C-alpha cells in the first residue's frame, strides 16, 4: 500500500519519468524533484513493498508505523508544502 502511494505520487508530480519505480525514483532525484535523502527513503519503502508482496511474515506494528510516517511525509513534500508555499506567496503579494 505505501509502495503504491509512492508510485502514484511520482506519476502525478513527474509524469515524464519513465521506467520502473527504481528508475523513476533515481531520475526524480537526479532532476532535483526529490532530495537524495527522500530517494533513499523511497527505495526503503519500495523494498518493503516488494518484501510484503513476496514474504509471508507480516510487518511488525513498529515497521508499519515507520512506513506510514515516511509515506505521509513524502506526500506532504510532494503536495502539501508546495501548496502552502504558494498560498503564502499569494498572501505576501496581496499585502
TIFI-893336 format. One record per residue: residue number from 0; chain; x, y, z of N, C-alpha, C, O in turn. Coordinates in steps of 0.1 Angstrom, whole numbers. Example, Ala and Ser with C-alpha at 12.3 -4.5 7.8 and 13.67 -1.06 7.14 Angstrom:
<rs>
{r 0; 'A'; {132; -57; 78}; {123; -45; 78}; {132; -33; 78}; {142; -33; 85}}
{r 1; 'A'; {128; -22; 71}; {137; -11; 71}; {129; 0; 79}; {134; 11; 80}}
</rs>
This chain:
<rs>
{r 0; 'A'; {8; -12; 0}; {0; 0; 0}; {9; 13; 0}; {6; 22; -8}}
{r 1; 'A'; {19; 13; 8}; {27; 25; 9}; {36; 26; -4}; {38; 37; -9}}
{r 2; 'A'; {40; 15; -9}; {48; 15; -21}; {40; 21; -32}; {44; 29; -40}}
{r 3; 'A'; {27; 17; -33}; {18; 21; -43}; {16; 36; -42}; {15; 43; -52}}
{r 4; 'A'; {15; 42; -30}; {14; 56; -28}; {25; 64; -34}; {24; 74; -41}}
{r 5; 'A'; {38; 59; -32}; {49; 65; -38}; {49; 64; -53}; {52; 74; -60}}
{r 6; 'A'; {45; 53; -58}; {44; 51; -72}; {34; 61; -79}; {38; 67; -89}}
{r 7; 'A'; {23; 62; -73}; {12; 71; -78}; {17; 85; -77}; {15; 93; -86}}
{r 8; 'A'; {22; 89; -65}; {27; 103; -63}; {37; 107; -73}; {37; 118; -79}}
{r 9; 'A'; {47; 98; -76}; {57; 101; -86}; {51; 103; -100}; {55; 112; -108}}
{r 10; 'A'; {41; 95; -103}; {34; 97; -116}; {27; 110; -117}; {26; 116; -128}}
{r 11; 'A'; {22; 115; -106}; {15; 128; -106}; {24; 139; -107}; {22; 149; -115}}
{r 12; 'A'; {35; 139; -99}; {44; 151; -98}; {54; 151; -110}; {59; 162; -113}}
{r 13; 'A'; {57; 140; -115}; {67; 139; -126}; {62; 128; -137}; {69; 118; -138}}
{r 14; 'A'; {51; 131; -144}; {46; 121; -153}; {56; 118; -165}; {55; 108; -172}}
{r 15; 'A'; {66; 127; -167}; {75; 125; -177}; {85; 114; -174}; {92; 109; -183}}
{r 16; 'A'; {87; 110; -161}; {96; 100; -157}; {92; 86; -163}; {80; 83; -161}}
{r 17; 'A'; {101; 79; -168}; {98; 66; -174}; {105; 55; -167}; {114; 58; -159}}
{r 18; 'A'; {101; 43; -169}; {107; 31; -164}; {100; 26; -151}; {89; 30; -148}}
{r 19; 'A'; {107; 17; -145}; {101; 11; -133}; {103; 21; -121}; {109; 31; -122}}
{r 20; 'A'; {98; 17; -109}; {98; 25; -98}; {113; 29; -94}; {115; 40; -90}}
{r 21; 'A'; {122; 19; -95}; {136; 22; -92}; {141; 33; -100}; {147; 43; -96}}
{r 22; 'A'; {139; 32; -113}; {143; 42; -123}; {137; 56; -121}; {143; 66; -122}}
{r 23; 'A'; {124; 56; -118}; {117; 68; -116}; {122; 75; -103}; {123; 88; -103}}
{r 24; 'A'; {124; 68; -92}; {130; 74; -80}; {143; 80; -83}; {146; 91; -79}}
{r 25; 'A'; {152; 73; -90}; {166; 77; -93}; {165; 90; -102}; {172; 99; -99}}
{r 26; 'A'; {156; 89; -112}; {155; 101; -121}; {150; 113; -114}; {154; 124; -116}}
{r 27; 'A'; {140; 111; -105}; {134; 122; -97}; {145; 129; -89}; {146; 141; -87}}
{r 28; 'A'; {154; 121; -83}; {165; 126; -75}; {175; 134; -84}; {179; 144; -80}}
{r 29; 'A'; {178; 128; -95}; {188; 134; -105}; {183; 148; -109}; {190; 157; -111}}
{r 30; 'A'; {170; 149; -112}; {163; 161; -117}; {160; 171; -106}; {154; 181; -108}}
{r 31; 'A'; {163; 167; -93}; {160; 176; -82}; {146; 177; -78}; {142; 186; -70}}
{r 32; 'A'; {138; 167; -82}; {124; 166; -78}; {122; 162; -64}; {113; 165; -57}}
{r 33; 'A'; {132; 153; -60}; {133; 149; -46}; {147; 149; -41}; {156; 148; -50}}
{r 34; 'A'; {150; 151; -29}; {163; 151; -24}; {169; 136; -24}; {161; 127; -25}}
{r 35; 'A'; {182; 135; -22}; {188; 122; -22}; {183; 114; -10}; {182; 102; -10}}
{r 36; 'A'; {181; 122; 1}; {176; 115; 14}; {162; 110; 11}; {159; 99; 16}}
{r 37; 'A'; {153; 117; 5}; {140; 112; 2}; {140; 101; -8}; {133; 91; -7}}
{r 38; 'A'; {150; 101; -17}; {151; 90; -27}; {155; 77; -19}; {150; 66; -22}}
{r 39; 'A'; {164; 79; -9}; {169; 67; -1}; {157; 61; 6}; {155; 49; 7}}
{r 40; 'A'; {148; 70; 12}; {137; 65; 19}; {126; 59; 10}; {120; 49; 13}}
{r 41; 'A'; {125; 65; -2}; {116; 60; -12}; {120; 46; -16}; {111; 37; -17}}
{r 42; 'A'; {133; 43; -17}; {138; 30; -20}; {135; 20; -8}; {131; 9; -10}}
{r 43; 'A'; {136; 25; 4}; {133; 17; 16}; {119; 13; 15}; {116; 1; 18}}
{r 44; 'A'; {110; 22; 12}; {95; 19; 11}; {93; 9; 0}; {85; 0; 1}}
{r 45; 'A'; {99; 12; -12}; {98; 3; -23}; {102; -11; -20}; {95; -21; -23}}
{r 46; 'A'; {113; -13; -14}; {118; -26; -10}; {109; -33; 0}; {107; -45; 0}}
{r 47; 'A'; {104; -25; 10}; {95; -31; 20}; {82; -36; 12}; {77; -46; 16}}
{r 48; 'A'; {77; -28; 3}; {66; -32; -5}; {69; -45; -13}; {60; -54; -14}}
{r 49; 'A'; {81; -46; -18}; {84; -58; -25}; {84; -70; -16}; {79; -81; -19}}
{r 50; 'A'; {90; -68; -4}; {90; -79; 6}; {76; -83; 10}; {73; -95; 12}}
{r 51; 'A'; {67; -73; 12}; {54; -76; 16}; {47; -85; 5}; {38; -93; 9}}
{r 52; 'A'; {50; -82; -7}; {44; -90; -18}; {49; -104; -19}; {42; -113; -24}}
{r 53; 'A'; {61; -107; -14}; {67; -120; -16}; {70; -127; -3}; {74; -139; -3}}
{r 54; 'A'; {68; -121; 9}; {71; -127; 21}; {58; -129; 29}; {50; -120; 30}}
{r 55; 'A'; {57; -140; 36}; {45; -143; 44}; {46; -137; 58}; {35; -137; 65}}
{r 56; 'A'; {57; -132; 62}; {59; -126; 75}; {53; -112; 75}; {58; -104; 67}}
{r 57; 'A'; {43; -109; 83}; {38; -95; 83}; {47; -85; 89}; {56; -89; 97}}
{r 58; 'A'; {45; -73; 86}; {53; -62; 93}; {49; -62; 107}; {38; -65; 111}}
{r 59; 'A'; {58; -58; 116}; {55; -55; 130}; {48; -42; 130}; {48; -34; 121}}
{r 60; 'A'; {41; -39; 141}; {34; -26; 142}; {44; -14; 141}; {41; -4; 135}}
{r 61; 'A'; {56; -16; 146}; {66; -5; 145}; {70; -3; 131}; {72; 8; 126}}
{r 62; 'A'; {73; -14; 124}; {77; -13; 110}; {66; -6; 101}; {68; 2; 93}}
{r 63; 'A'; {53; -10; 104}; {42; -5; 96}; {41; 10; 99}; {38; 18; 90}}
{r 64; 'A'; {43; 14; 112}; {42; 28; 116}; {53; 36; 109}; {50; 48; 105}}
{r 65; 'A'; {65; 31; 109}; {76; 38; 102}; {73; 40; 87}; {75; 51; 82}}
{r 66; 'A'; {68; 30; 81}; {65; 31; 66}; {54; 41; 64}; {54; 49; 55}}
{r 67; 'A'; {44; 41; 73}; {33; 50; 72}; {37; 64; 74}; {34; 73; 66}}
{r 68; 'A'; {46; 67; 84}; {50; 80; 87}; {59; 86; 75}; {57; 97; 71}}
{r 69; 'A'; {68; 78; 70}; {76; 83; 59}; {67; 86; 47}; {69; 96; 40}}
{r 70; 'A'; {58; 77; 44}; {49; 79; 32}; {41; 92; 34}; {40; 100; 24}}
{r 71; 'A'; {36; 94; 46}; {29; 107; 49}; {38; 119; 47}; {34; 129; 41}}
{r 72; 'A'; {51; 118; 51}; {60; 129; 50}; {63; 132; 35}; {64; 143; 31}}
{r 73; 'A'; {65; 121; 28}; {68; 122; 13}; {56; 129; 6}; {59; 137; -2}}
{r 74; 'A'; {44; 125; 9}; {33; 131; 3}; {31; 146; 7}; {27; 154; -1}}
{r 75; 'A'; {35; 149; 19}; {35; 163; 23}; {45; 171; 15}; {42; 182; 11}}
{r 76; 'A'; {57; 165; 13}; {67; 172; 5}; {63; 174; -10}; {65; 184; -15}}
{r 77; 'A'; {56; 164; -15}; {51; 165; -29}; {39; 174; -31}; {39; 182; -41}}
{r 78; 'A'; {30; 174; -22}; {17; 181; -24}; {14; 192; -15}; {10; 203; -19}}
{r 79; 'A'; {15; 189; -2}; {11; 199; 8}; {20; 211; 9}; {15; 223; 8}}
{r 80; 'A'; {33; 209; 10}; {42; 220; 12}; {42; 230; 0}; {42; 242; 1}}
{r 81; 'A'; {42; 225; -13}; {41; 234; -24}; {29; 243; -24}; {29; 255; -27}}
{r 82; 'A'; {18; 237; -20}; {5; 245; -18}; {6; 255; -7}; {1; 266; -9}}
{r 83; 'A'; {12; 251; 4}; {14; 261; 15}; {23; 273; 11}; {20; 284; 14}}
{r 84; 'A'; {34; 269; 4}; {43; 280; -1}; {36; 289; -11}; {38; 301; -11}}
{r 85; 'A'; {28; 283; -20}; {21; 291; -30}; {11; 301; -23}; {10; 312; -26}}
{r 86; 'A'; {4; 295; -13}; {-6; 303; -6}; {1; 315; 1}; {-4; 326; 1}}
{r 87; 'A'; {12; 312; 8}; {20; 322; 15}; {25; 333; 5}; {24; 345; 8}}
{r 88; 'A'; {29; 329; -6}; {34; 338; -16}; {23; 347; -21}; {25; 359; -23}}
{r 89; 'A'; {11; 342; -23}; {-1; 349; -27}; {-5; 360; -16}; {-8; 371; -19}}
{r 90; 'A'; {-4; 355; -3}; {-7; 365; 8}; {3; 376; 8}; {-1; 388; 9}}
{r 91; 'A'; {16; 373; 6}; {26; 384; 5}; {24; 393; -6}; {26; 405; -5}}
{r 92; 'A'; {20; 388; -18}; {17; 396; -29}; {5; 405; -27}; {5; 416; -33}}
{r 93; 'A'; {-4; 401; -19}; {-16; 409; -17}; {-14; 420; -7}; {-22; 430; -6}}
{r 94; 'A'; {-3; 419; 1}; {0; 429; 11}; {6; 442; 6}; {9; 451; 14}}
</rs>
